[in-house]
Amino acid sequence: MGSHSHEVTDAILETLKRASTGLKDADVRFALAGGCAAYARGAAPSLHDVDFVLPQEDVPTALEALRDLGFETVKPPEDWLVKAYDEGRLVDLIFSLCNHPVTPELLKRAEPMKVPAVIVPVLEATDLVISWLLPLSEHNCDYSSLLPQVRALREQVDWNRVAAVLWDSPYASTFLTLLERLDVIKGPIDPTGDPSWP
């Protein structure tokens, strides 16, 4: 990793620290998701922005808290997230994952973990993988970026749970088959559990 990517990683982690401290101080319920969550759980850094998940009713408090810290906040046309910028570094505040509202149950399963210099709630590995695989579709089917992240987390994931939730998605269930064929996970996976999520 060159020195530039080190700088980018350090800057993103600094933004993560500032944002998560601000959200905690404002009593916002949230958990770390995306690439930063994977990094917290042992994956290689692939840090372009900071993703937090939170219940929709906490969004106004979260935006106010980040504005008070000097973040610039934006409401994009998408109806599942809002954005905040810290000197150009992006923080996504996600309140719906593929038409699944972020619930208190999802956040309760998050585990406090140390991301350099700050302890934040990090999405449970199983929920994290589901949140990555749910959006797979005909127009969004890039397995190559998912593979290294999933491989790093494989021991932490309940794969039968992932399969139960995602079995109706041909793109996600095919990715699970690929993971079995590559010996990333040991099959056979049992998809007959409770498909409800989160």
Secondary structure, DSSP 4 states (H G I P E B T S, - for coil): --HHHHHHHHHHHHHHHHHHHHHHHTT---EEEHHHHHHHTTPPP--SSEEEE--GGGHHHHHHHHHHTT-EEE--S-SSEEEEEETTEEEEEESEETTEE--HHHHHH-EEEEETTEEEEE--HHHHHHHHHTT-BTTB--HHHHHHHHHHHGGG--HHHHHHHHTT-HHHHHHHHHHHHTTSS-S-----S-----
